Amino acid sequence: MKKGLAVIINPQSLSEFIWYYSTYGYEKEWDALCLTDGVSFEQIIKKCNQSGMFSKVLSCEKVYEDDSVAKRIMRFLKMLFYACIGKRNIFCNKLIASLVNINDYDEVSVEGDLKTVTGSFISLAKSGIFNVSIFEDGTIDYLDRKYSNIKHNRIRFGEVMCFFMAIMGYSNPNGKYPLRTTKNCVKYSSRPEKMIYRDYKAINQLYDFEKTNKNIFERIISATYGDVSNLQNGEYDVILFTTPLSDFDTDYQKYQKKTVEYLDNNYKSIIVKKHPRDTSQYAFNNSIEISPDIPYEVLIPFLKCNSLVFMYPSSVLLNIQNLEELDIVFLYYSELEQNSNKYNSTMFEKTIELFDIVNPKIVKLE
């Protein structure tokens, strides 16, 4: 009997697969293929082994997207050649065969379609070798994918390369363009009704626990992350969701300081849920920090707070029920927008609109 393969990239993709396994996949034997995504690679492998879901945990630390410009151009030209002669899947087959034995599997799960490896699995779905499920990749899943998006960035070579990668059917590196190979795959989404791009075989509800084997789910959570139920014992005023501010400005400590001052002045006790790539230290007066390796989605049943503070729009909002009953605060660093072209206030407005957040508060930290 053939097995399933779960492609695990980060803590989010692991938590999504835990739900999927406990709901649909626990009667099948599974292997894991761990890829690195800028978070602790060793921790991802460790968590996969601890979970008890996998017969084998395979790994690939190479990040094709991080290759030198010369290597990426050479690979792009090679992919272009295969696409032009109608042999795209030969390239994808060779890439996947260098990582796993394709013939061992009849089902594959991946997170998103942005990466070369995950895009290659998606491309091969049409061949019938295996079925492919695509899990959620954050708020980027809710963008309006259309070819005309290239008009806004057409002078940038990297953007042009992303555009043609999507047109050729290899991957969708920035999530802006249609990827025709997704029509052969099943998509799992936290908010199916909010998805604009819908070219999938089917779009199913992610984290729908109605059919989940609760005993299996709780056993895997405990084995993977330890006992998280003790978080129910404390009472906290607010949960802070951090973001790696170093992505926007090398002099990020000053924004961090403003964050600490604001929360200490407005809340007595704080739960700090750090982004997996956020290595900063937050010196609050009274706080408890949750390991970045534990996705918030796993903690939802255990954490009870009416106030949530976000340092940046977060995909966490996708899985929080009854948003209208919560006090949602976004921290906006006005100086950061002046210093970084990656940071802008429109992201907050789009997030508020996307999630139908009622009466959100945007706090400007000068």
N, C-alpha and C positions, 0 to 999 in steps of 0.2 A: 504494500500500500504506500502511495506517495505521501509526502509530508507537506506541511505548510512552512513558509519562510516569512518571518517578520523582520522588516528593515527598520532598525531602531537608530534614530539620529540624535535624540536629545531626551530629557526627562518627559517632555510633553508627549512625544511619540510612544514612549514606553507606557505612560498612563493610559493613552488611547488604546493601545493593544491589550493592556490588562482588562479593560472593559470588554473589548471585542472577544478576547479569549474566554472570559467568564460568561459571555452571552451566547456566542456562536461557535467558538473554536475549541472547547475543552475536550472534545472527543477525538480530536486529531493530534498527531504528533507534530511538534513544531521545532524548527531551528531559528536562531536569531542571527542576523547580520548587522553588526554594529558599525556605524560610520561616525566620524567625528564632525561636530558642528560648532566648534569654538567653545564647547563646554568640556568638563573633565571626561576624557575618553575612558580612562580607567574606571571611573565611577559608573559610567553607563554599562560597561562590561560586568562590573561587580554586581550591579543591581539586577541585570539580566540573569546572572548565575544564581543569585539569591532567590529570585522569583519562583524558581521551580517549574517554569512553563516550558523550558527549552531542553531538548536532547543535546543540542550542540550550540555553543555561542561562538560564532565566527566574527572576525573583525577585519576592518580595512581602515587604516589611519590616514590613507592618502585622500586629500581633498582636491579633486580635479579643478575645482573653481579657484583654488589658491595657487595653481601653477604659475610660472612666469608668463609674462605677456607673449613671449616667443613661443612657448609650449602651447599656450591656449590658441594662438593663431594657427599653428601647425595642426593641432587637433581639429580646429574648426574647418580648415581646408580639407582635411581627410573626411570629415563628416559631410561636408558639402559634396565631395566627389561621390561618396556612396549614395547620397540622396539623389544626385543628378542622374545616376544610372539605375535608380529604382531599387537600390539594395541597402536601404537604411538599416534594416533589421540585421544585416550581416555585421555591421559595426556594433550594434547593440548586443547581439549574441556574443561577439568576441569579448566585449567589455564585461558582461555578466559572467561568462564562462571563466574569466580570470579571477573571479571572486568566489563563485559557488558552482556546484554541479547542477546545471539547470534541470536535468532530467529527474532529479530527486523530488521535485516539487510540482504540485498541481494547484497551489494557491499561494499568493504573495500579498502582503500588506505593506504599503509605503506611506510616508507622510508627505503629502504634497507632490508637486511635479516640477519643483524648481531646480533640482540637482541633476547632474549628468547620469548618475547611477539610477536614481528613482525614475527619471524620465525614460531610461532604457528599459526598465521593467515594464513601464506603462506601454511603451512602444510594442513590446513583445506580446501584449495581451491579445492582440488580434490573431496571432498565430495559433491560439488555442493550446499552447503548451501549458499555461496556467491561467487561472482567474486572478485578477488584480483588484484589490480594494485600496482606495485612496483616502487616507484620514486627513483631518483638518490641519492646515498649516497657518493658523492664526488669522488675523484680520485681512491678510492679503487675499484670502479666498473670496472675499466679498467685494473685490474691485470689479469694475466693468471692463472685462477683457475685450479689447477690440483692436484691430490692426491700425486704426487711425491714431492710436496713442503714440505711434512713432513720430508723429508730426511735432510733438512737444520736445523731443530729444534727438531729432534726426542728425544733428551735427556731431554727436558723441559716438565714437567708434564702438565702445562697449555696448551702448544701447542698440546700435545697428546689429551687432553680433547676437544679442539677445533676441531681437526681432526675427532674424533668420533662423536661429535655433528653434524657435516656436513654429515658424512657417514650415521648416523641414520636418517637424514632428519629433524632435529629439527631447526637448525639455522647454521649460518656460522660466528662465533664470530670474526674472524680476516680477513675474506674476501679472504682467500687463497685457499679454496677448493670448488669443485663443490657441489651444493645443489640440489638434484634431484627434490625436490618439486617445484622449480621455473618454471618447464616446464608447470605448470598449471596456470601460471600468465602472465599478460601483463606487460612488462617493459617499462618505460619512461626514455629516455637517451638524454643528450645534444648532444652527439656525437655517434649516433648508429653505424656509420661506424668504430669507433675506439674500439668498444667492442670486446674483445677476447672471453670471455665466453658468449655464445648465447643460452643457453638452456632455452628459454622462449616460451610461446605460441605465442608471437609477441613482437617485439621491436619497439616502436613508438618514434617519436621526442618529446622531452620535450621543453617547451617554444616555440612551434610553434603557432604564434599568428594569423595565417591565418583564423582560424575558431573561434577565441576568440570574445566574445561579449565585445567590448572595453568599452562600457558604464558601464557594470557591473564590469569589471576589475578595471577601474579607481575609481569607487565608493567604492569598497572594499579596495583598496589601501589607499584612503583618510581616510576611517573610521578606518582602522587598524593602519596606521602609521602617520596620519596627512598629511598636505599639503607638499609634497616633491618637488613640481614643482619649489619652490623658489630657489632650488639649481642651477637652470639654470642661475640665475641672476649674479652669481659671476664668476670670471675668476681665475682659479687655474693652477699652473704649473704641479702639480703631485698629484696622489692619492697613498697614502701609505696603504698597506694592512698588518696589524700587525699579529703576532702570539703570543700565550702565551709562552714566553721563559722559564717561570717557569716549563714547562713540561720537559725541558731538563737539567736545572741547577738551584739550589736554589739561587745561586749568579747571578741572571739574570740582575740585575740593570746595571752592567758594559756594557753589550751588548746593553741595551736600550740606554745608554749614547752615545755609538758609533753610533747608528742609528740616534739619534737626530743631532749629529755633522755632519754626512754625508749629511743628507737632508738639514739642514740649510746652509751648505756650497755650495750646488748645486742647490737649488730651492728657489725661493722667496716666494711662497705661496703654502700651502700644505693642501690637504684634508686627514684627518685621518679616515680610515675605520677599526675600531678595530674588531678583532675576538671576537665572543660572550663570550669566556672564558678569554679574556685578560682584566685584571683589572688594568693594569699599567697606569701610567700617563706620557704623552709625552709633554715636555716643549719646543715646537718649537717657533721660533720667530714670525711666522705668519702662523696660521693654523686654520682650522675649523674641528671639530670632529663630525662625524655622529654616531648616536646611534648604538651600537652593535646589538640592537634588530631589526634593519632594514636590511634585506639581500641585498647584492649588486645587485642581480638580479632584485630587484624592482626598483633600482635607475638607471639602465642602460639607460633608455630613457631620464634621466634628467642630467646626469653628462657627461660633454664633456672635456676630458683631453687626451693629446697625450702621456703622460708619466705615467707609472704605476710601482711602486716599491713594491716588495714583500719581506717580512722577511723570508718567507718559501713558498715552493710550495703550491698553493691554488686551490681548485676546482672552484674558481671564474673564472679562465681561460677557463673553459668549456663553459661559456655562453657569452664570449666576442667575438664579430664579428670583422673581419678585423684585426686580430692580427698582420699581416705583416705590417700594417700601423702605428703601435704603437711602442713607445720606452719602451721596457720591461727590467726591472732591477731586479735582484735577489741579495739580500744581504747575503753574506756567512761569518759566524763568525768562523774563523779558530780555535780559542781557544776553542770554544764550542764543536767542533768535538772531541777535545782531552779530554774534561771533561764529555762527554755524549755518551754512546753507542747507544742512540736513534737518534742521529743527524749525518748525513753523507752527503757528497757532491754528492753522486750518485743520491740522490733524485732530485737534480736540473737537472742533465743530463737526467734522465728519463722523467721529466716534459717537458723539451725542446723538446725531441723526440716525446712524446705523442701528444703535441699540435702543432707540426710543427712550432715552434716559429722561425721566421727569425731574424738573427743577435741579439740574446739576449745578455745582458751584465751581467756577474756575477762579482759583486764587492766584493773583499775580504777585510773585516774589521779586521785588526790585533788588 
